[in-house]
Amino acid sequence: MRGDVRTQSYSKTILLYPGNNASIPAPATEERIRPYTRKWETSVMATIDELRLTTGGARGGGCDVRHAVPAVVFSAGGYTGNVYHEFNDGIVPLFITSQKFNKRVVFVVLDYRNWWFTKYREVLSRLSDYPPLDFSGDSRTHCFPETIVGLRIHDELTVDAARMENNKTIFDFRRLLDDAYRPRIQSLEHDEQQASPQSSMVIARRHNSLSTCKPKLVIVSRTGSRAIENELELVKLGQEIGFIVKVLRPDRTTELAKIYRALNSSDAMIGVHGAAMTHLLFMRPGSVFIQIVPLGTDWAAKTYYGEPAVRMGLWYVGYKILQRESSLFREYDKTDPVLKDPRSVAKKGWQVTKRVYLDRQNVNLDLDRFRKHLIRAHKYLVSKKRINHDKEKVA
């Protein structure tokens, strides 16, 4: 909407008036929109507030606040609370829609949640120089020269350069994350050095001396469903093969900058399929991502994380577990469709799939089988480190 655009929160309306030079008022027209990206999911879209977009008609009262920059209007409701959906349905589409404004844009938000803006403040500050507006909580009339209502989404965790005005890609989004979290990471490192300067120097020297040969592996740990039952043995295996191993246990309260710091400085990540795999966005291109794929999750694991990982330039391995590696193997007969034919179970609907395969399944890795993938990943990473080290010496 371009022209004299005004918000009217009490009626959930955004109004576009004709220009001042218009001699005859344009006829009033109206459209309705729920400004959330998952238009194909009727159940979640029903939870999103609907906005009325009106054009023409008699000009109303004045502006309480007049803005010189455009607005982007979107909902922070829906599946917000799940980190995958927060990035896929919110943050990445917000980048796609707003980055062309070079931070000269105001975010106007339905279903405004303070915790969401606190969680993503570093990223949002790289997209807008202005404080966000709570559409429903602000009764003032805000006037804008232009407004985009809703966000554009391309694909799962994807920025399609062919559909961007300036050919931006997912790599540009990742650079934005780098810029967003760098100040906080530097602050964390400074605090650690102040707390224990001697220890920090010893650790830094040790890591620098090992950096040319020992890759860093992060295992993203889960509690509850889809946990790795023999996680301790997996850690020992990684160390035995030659990795520096760190176990990361993120939860909803974990600061994103700390997760970014751990994964951005790592060479490889292992995790069981689930929302936490969204953090593949935090890994450097050329890193290794091994996703453990439980029974019944093949399509989701590939679509939501496997294919985006490849587009991100990661070396992706989808480790599909065998029946005997699933905790369901101890609960069901070997001939049960839950084990033999997960696709037939999936046809019973999402709720059945969720109850059986997502909420009640853990994995116990066959470490002899898994070892082969870790050895290949280690060889690749060591070779890459040596090549980079040689390039640095020549430079």
N, C-alpha and C positions, 0 to 999 in steps of 0.2 A: 504494500500500500504506500503510494507516494503522494505527497501534498500536505494538507493540514490534517495530521493524524492525531486523534485524541483518545485517551483511555477513559472509561467510565466503569469503575470497578463494581459499583452497586448493582448494575444491570448486566455485568459480565459482557461488556460491549467495547469494541474498538471502532471508532467512527472516522470516516474519511470525508472531509468537506471539500467542495469544489474550490478552485482558486479564487482569489479576491476579484479577478478580472471577469469572472463568469457572469454574463448579464442575465441568463436564465438558469435557475437552479436545476441541476440534473435530477432525474427521477430517483427516488430512493430504491436501493437494492440491498439485499442481505444474503450473506452466506454464513454457514456455521462450521466450526472446526474444533476438534479436540487436539490441541498442540502437543502430541506425543507421537513418537516414531513408529510404534508397532501397530500400524493400521490394520494389519491382517489378523490380529488377535482380538476378537470381539469382546472377550471376557474382560481383559485388562483395559481396553479402550472405554468400556462402560464405566470405569472408575475415574476417568479423567474428566475434569470440568469442561463444559462446552462454552466456547466463546461465540458471540455474535459479531460478525464483521459487517458494518453497514456503510453505504456510500450514498451521497446526495442528501436531499432533505434540507430543512432550514438549519442554519448554523446556530448552535447552542451558546452557552455561556463561554466565558473566557478561560484561559489556561492558568492553573495554579502554579505549574512548573513548566517552563518552555526549554526544551533541549535542542542543542544545535547539532546533535549527532543522531543517527538512526537507532532503532530499537530492534532487538530480536526477542520474540515472545515464545516461551516454551513451558512445558509442565515438568516439574521435578517429582511427579508422582509415579504411578504405575509400579514397576518392579524395582524402584529405587530402594536400596537396602541390600541388594545383591550386587556385588562388585562387577560381575560380568555385565549386567544390564546397566549399571551406572556408567560404564565406559561405552558399551556398544550402543545403547539407546540414548545416552545423554552426552557424555564428554566428547566422543569422536564426532557425532553429528553436529555438536555445537562448534567444534573446530571447522568442520566442513562448511557450515552456514555462515560463520562470523569472521573467519580469519581474514577475509578480503577487506574488512574495514580497518585493519591495522590498529586494533584496540580502541578505535573511536566509535564505540557502540555501547549501548546500555542494554543489559539483560533484564527483561521483565518476566517474572516467574510466577506461574500458578503452582499451587501445592508447595509453597515456599517452605523449606526446612532448614533451620539454622545449622543443624549438624552437617548437612550436605555441603553447605557453603564453607563451613569450617574445614571439613575433610578435603575439599578440592580448591581451597583458596589460592594455593600456589599456581595451579593450572589456570584457574579463572582469571587471575591477575595478569596472565600472559595473553589473554584474549580480550580483556576489557580494562580500560583505565578508570572506569566509573563504578560506583557501588551499585549492586543489583537492587531492583525494585520488587517488592512483594505486591503482586497485582491485587490480590484480595484484601490484603492488610493495609493498603494505602488508598484512602478515599479521595485523595486529591486528583484533579484532572491534569494528566501529564500530556504534553503536546510534543510531537516528533515530526521531522520532515519526511521520514520514511520508516516503515515498520515491516519486518518479516515475521509472519505468524507461523510457528511450527519450525521443525528442524529437518534438514535433508539427511537421509541415511543411504549409504551405498550398498554395503554388504556387511557380513560379520567382521567387526574390528578392522574395517577397511576404508581407505581413502582412494577413490578411483580418479587418477589424474585426468583421464579423458573427460570427466564430468566436472572438473574444477576449472574456474575461470583462469587461474594462473598456474595450472598443471601441478599443483601441490600433490604430494603422495603421503603414504603412511610414514615414510622416513622424515618428512617435514613435521608430522605430528610428534614423532619420537624426539626430534630435536627440540620441539617446544617443551616436552616433558623434561628433557635434559636441562634446559634453561630454567624451568620452573623450580626444579628440586635442588639445583646446584647450591644456591645460597644456604638453604637449610642443612644440606649435607656438610657444607664447609663449617657451619656453626656447630654441628654435632661433633665433627672431627676436632674442632678447636676446644670444645668442652672436654672431650676425652683427653686431649693433650694436657689441658690445665689440671685435670683431676689426677693424671698419672703420667707425667712427661717422660720419665725413664722407661716405663713399660711401653709407651707408645713408640718410642724410638727403637726399642728392641724388636717389637712386632713389625714395624715398618722395614727394618733391615732384613728381618727374616723373610718377609713376604717379597721384598725386592730381590733377594738372592734366589728365591724359589720361582719367581714369576716367569723366568725363561723356560722352566721345565715342568713345574707342577701346576696343572690347571685347577681352578677352583670350581667345586661342585656344590650347588645348593639343593638340598632335598626339602621340598615344601611338604610339611607334615600336616596331617589331618587328625582330628579327634572325632569320635562318633563314627558315622558311616564312611565307607571308602577309605578307611585307615590302612596303612601298611603294617600288617601284624608283625612282620620280622624286620622292622625299620632299623633296629640296632645292628642286626647282621648286615643289612644293606650299607650302613655307614662304614662298617669294618671292611666290607668288600671294596667300596670306593677308595678307602685309604690304602688297602692292599694293592690295588691296581695303580695307584699313584696320584690320586686326587687329594687336594686339601678340601675336606668335607665340612660343610656347615648345614645344620638343620634349622630351618626357618618355620616358626609356628605362628603365622599371622592370625589375628582374629579381627572382629569388627572395630576394635578400639586401637589397633596397631596403626601408628602414623605411617602414611603412604611414603613419605620421604625415607623412612627407615627401610621399608621393603624395597624401594627403588635403589637405595644405596647398596643393599645386599645383592640384588640381582644384576644391577648395572656393572658391578665390579666382579661378577662371576663369569665363568666360561661355559657352564652347563647348569641346567635345571632339570630335576626329576620331580614329577608330581602325579598324583592320581587324578583322573578326569573330574573336574568340578570348577566352580566359579573362580577359585584361586589361580587357575591356569591363565586367567586374564592377565596376570602379571608378566606373561611372555612379552607384553609391550614394553617392559622395563629392561629387557635384555638387549645387548648390543648385537647388531647384525653380524653373522658369522659364528654366533654362539650355538650351543647344542641344547635342544629341548626334547627331552624324552617324556612323553605322556603315557602313563600306564592306563590302559583302556580296560575297565572291568567288563564283565559279561553284560550284554544288552545296551551298551553305550557307544557302539562303533560309529553310527552315523553322527551323533552329537559330538563325539570327540573329534572326528575328522572335520566336520563343518564349522564348529564354533572355535576350535583352537588349532587343529592340524593345518588346515588350508591358510588361515591367517598367519601362522608361524612361517610357512614357506614364503608368503608374500612379504613378510618382514625380513627375509634374508637369513632366517635361522636354519640350521641343519636339524630337521625334524625327524624324530623316530616315534611311531605309534606302536607301543608295545602291547599287543592284544594278549591278555592273559588266557591261559588254558582253563578248562573246567576245574581241574584240581587245584588251581591257584586262587579260586574264589571260595569265600566262606559259605556260599550257597551250596557248594559241593558236599558240605557236611549236613545240610538240611534237606536236600531233595534227592530222590532216587535218580540214578544215572540216566534213566529213560525219560525223566520228566521234561516237558517242553521248556521249562525255565532254564535248564542246562543245555538241552539238545537243540532247541529252536527258539532263541530269544526273539526272532522276528515275529513269530506267531503270537508271542506274549505281547509284543509292542502293538499289535493290531487291536488289542483290547482297550487301547487308549493310554493317554499320557499318565493318568493317575495310577494305573496299574504298573506301568513302567517305573514310575517314580517310587512307588511303594516297594516293589520287588528289587529293582536293580540299583537305585540311588540311595534309598533310605536304609536298606537292610543288608548291604553287601560290603565286606572288607576283602582285602587281597593279602595273600601270603605268597610272596614271589618265589619262583623256582630260581634260586640264585645262580645255579649252573647255567641255566638258559639265559638269564638276564646278564650274566657276566660278559657274554659275547658282545652285547650292545655297548656295555661300558668300556670294554677294551677297544672297540672300534672308535668310540667317541674320544677316548684318551689319546689314541694314536693320531687322530685327526687334529686334535687341539694342540698336542705337543709339536706336531709338524707345522701348524699355523704359527705357533709362538716362535719357533726357530726361524721361520721365514721372516716374520716381522722383526725379530731381533737382528737378523742379518741386514735387513733394509735400514734399520736404525744405525747400525755400525757404518754402513756405506755413507749414509747421510751425514 
